[in-house]
Amino acid sequence: MENQQKDTFFTKYKKLAKEKGLLGACFSMVFQSKVWESVFRHGLADTPKNRTLKIISNVFLHLHPAKVKRHAPQFKFTWCMGGISFFLFLVLTATGILLMFYYRPTVHDAYWDVKDLEYQVPFGALLRNLHRWAAHLMVITVWLHMFRVFATGSYKPPREFNWCVGVVLLVVTLLLSFTGYLLTWDQLGFWAVTVGTNMARSTPLLGHEGPFGEQLGMTSHNDIRFALLGGSLVGGNALLRAYVWHCIGLPLIISIFMMVHFWRIRKDGGISGPL
């Protein structure tokens, strides 16, 4: 039985080698193997059916619509702000992971680690500036994306839910920039977080100086500001909390909402058309 299978294999290979050459025969045997078919469950022919199957069966592409409307890739309509924002997020993720190797979120080390990164670590200044400028650009592109969606009426039915998801993504993007401010532990970051968290005291319901905060039992020792700082003053606890939110909490939240955002674009029929 085994000899018959070997003879069948070599006979098939010789036949393919005569038709397509040795290299072509090798590729054909791989594409026709059980292993290949178990992973890629679609043909190689460029047909509408196979194009759809390629999208659906690929874990990285299944969020993308199988069919794209003619106006969708046009720069004059979309401005590509959504795609650019996602690309900048990937840049921020990659550079942020590399920066974590050289940074310690403590009061005594944070400032000097940033200085060492700028002046001692090879390409450290480039790495930090890539992260910083990508963060600035992402805020700009997300705002422009929201403006484009509003100006073209792309928030209208059936896309209201996805508009709300986009608003959440905008807020999380701003929070990522805000938490990153403190990590340098310099005067700019220190006072920016001081002002920002002082504003949190007036948050409705959650701040002890905000509307209905006192009625809910909020004080300066249990309100939202105290939770953000881990105390009453900007110090080591605040730095550690900002680091955890910036590197773990907020990236996880924005990643989940991005997947929901892309999925809803697909379920709503792709990018909306011009007005």
N, C-alpha and C positions, 0 to 999 in steps of 0.2 A: 504493500500500500504506500509506504514511504517512498519507494523507488518510483512508483507511478506519479506521485506528487512532484518529485524532483524533475522527472522527465517532462511533465506538463509545464513546470516553471521555466525550465531552460528552453523548451520548445517555444513557449510564448515570448521569452526574452529574445531569442534568435530572430523570431519573426518581426518583433518590434525594432530590433537593431537594423534589420535590412530596410525597414520603412523609414525610420527616424534617425538612424545613427546610434552609436553607443550611448552618448550623453542623453539623447532624446528618449531612448529606451529605458534608461535608469529613471528619468523623471516620470515616465509613464507608469512604470512599475510601482513607484512610490505613490503616485496619485491614485492608483487603482488598488492599493493595499487596504486590508481591513483596518489597520491602524489609522491611516489617513481618513478613511470614510467614517470612522468612529468619532473623529475630532471635527472634521469639516463635512457637514452633512448637506452639501449642495454640490452641484456640478461646476465645472470650470467655464462652461459656455457663457458668453455675455448675453444673457436673456433677461427680460424683466422679472421672471420668476426667480432666477438664480440671484439677481441683485437683491431682491427682497429677502431671500433666505440668508444671504451673506450678512445682512444687517441684523436680522432677527436672531441668528444663531451665534453672533459674536457678542461676548459679554461687554466689550468696550464700545461697541457701536449700536447696541440694541436700543439705547435711549435716543438715537438719531432717527429721524423719520426715513422710511424706506424710499419715499419719493419727495423731492424738493421742488417747490413751485418755482417758476421761471424768475419771478421778481426777488425771491429770497436771497440769492447770492449777490444781488446788485448793491454796490456800495452807496449809490445815490439814495437808496431807500433805507437800508439798515444802518449805514455808517460803520458797520462791523464792530460797534461798541460792545455788544454782548460777547462776541468771540474774543476781542482784545482784552476785555475784563477777565475772562476765564484764563487766557494766556498769562496775564500778569499775575493772577493767583497762583498759577503753576510756578512762575519765576519766584514769587515770594515764598512758596513752600520749599523749593529747592535751596534758595539762599538762606532761608530761616533755619533749616536743618543744619546747614554748614556753620552758621553763626552760633548755634547752640553748643558746638564743640569747644568754643573759646569763651563762653560766657557763664558766669556764676551769679545767680540772683541773690546776692547778699549785699548789705549796706557797705561793707568794707571792700568788696571785690568788684562790684558792678561797674563803677566809673572807670577804674583802672583797667579792667578787662577790655572795655571799649577802646581806651587809649592804646593798649597793647595791640589790639586788633588793627588799629589804624596805622601804627608806626613800627610794629615788630613782626606781625604775622605776614608772610608773603601773600601779596594780593589781598590782604585784609581790608584795606581801604576801598578797593574796588568792590569787594564782596559786600561790605556794609552799604556803600553808595548804591549798588544795584538793588539791594533790599529797600533802601530808603526811597529811591526814585520810583521804583515799581509800586511802592505803597501810595505815593503821591499820585502817580498816574492812574492807579486803579480807582481811587476816589473820584478823579475827574471823569474817567470813562464810564463808571457806574452812573454818575449824575447825568452824563450825556445820553447814556442808554435810556435812562428813565425819561429824559426830556423827549427823546425820539419816539419812544412808545406813546407818550402822552400826545405829542404833536400829530402823530399819524393815527390816533384813535385806536391803537392796538390793545388798549385796556378794556375795550367794550366787549359785550357778550360774544362768545362764551369764555372770554379770557379774564374775567374779573378776579377769579381765585389766583391766577398766575401773577396778576398785577400785585395782589397782596403779598404773595411770596417774594416778588421783586422788591417791595418796600422793606420786608424783613431783611433781605440780602443787603440792601443799602444801609440799614441801621447797623447790621453786624459788621459791614465794611468800615463804617465810621468808628465802631467800638474797637476794632482791631487796631486802627491807627491811634486811637486814644490810649489803649493799654500799652502799645509799643512806645509811646512818648516817655513813660516813666522808666523804662528799662535802662536807658542811658544814665540815669541817676545824676543828671546835671541840673543846673538852675532852671533851664527851660522846662524840662520834664517835671521837676519837683513842683514848680508853681502852677504849671498847667493842670496837673492832677489835683493840686490843692484847690484851685478855683473850680474845677469840674466836680469834685466830690462835695464841695461846699454847696454847689447848686443842687446836688442830690438831696440835701436836707429839706428842700422845698418840694420834693416830689409828692404828688397827691397820694394819700393813703400810706405810702411807704416811708416818707420823711417826717421827722418829728415837728418840722416847721411848716409842712405842707397841709393842704386842705384835708380835713378828717383824720390827720395823722394822730393828733392828740386823743381823739375819741377812740381810736383803735389801740391806744396804749403805747404809741411810739415815743421813745425818748432818745436822747443823744447816745445812749449805750445799747440800743437794739434796733435802730432804724437802718435804712439802706446804706447810708454813708458809713456807719460803723461796720456793716457787713463787707463793704468794698475795701475799706482800709484795714480791717482786722484790728481796729482800735480807734482812738480819738484823733490821732495824728498820723501824718504821712511818714512812715518808717519802714522797717524791715518787713513787717507783716504785709503792708500795702505793696511793697516791691514783689514779694513772693506771690501774692494773689494776682497781681498784674501779669507776672510771668506765666503762671498756670493758665489764666484765661487767654493770654495772647498765644501761647504755644500749644495748648490742648483744647480747652473748652470752646473758644470761638471758632478755631479752624474746623473742629468737628461739627459744630452747628452750621457753619456756612457750607460745608461739604454736603451735608444732608439736604439743606434747602436748595443747593445748586442741582442736585440730582432730581429733586421734586420739580424744580423749575424747568429743566430740560425735558423731563417726562411729560409735564403738562403741555409744553410747546408741541410735542408730538401728538398727544391725545387731542389737542384742540385743532389739529389739522395743519400743523406747521406754522411758520411765521405768517402773520396776518398780511393781507394784501393792501395796496395803496387805497386811500380814500376815494 
